[in-house]
Amino acid sequence: MLMTNRGGPARLHYMAYSFRVLQPGDHVLCSVTGKAIALEDLRYWSIARQEPYADAAASAKAQLPGAGA
């Protein structure tokens, strides 16, 4: 039986054009806004920072000087 962590956050490894699920879940949290993003709706992420983003604006904001870690 396949065990899933439905309702919980997933842990992903972000790659060019795709991501790999490291820990099952149904969403990730945007690194900028904290908004939950369903895995099927995830379109924006940073490979270098290994961070997901809710939308293009959040992705752009993360790239600004002083943003993030």
Helices and strands as residue ranges (DSSP letters): E 11-15, E 18-23, E 27-29, E 36-38, G 39-41, E 44-46, E 51-53, H 56-62
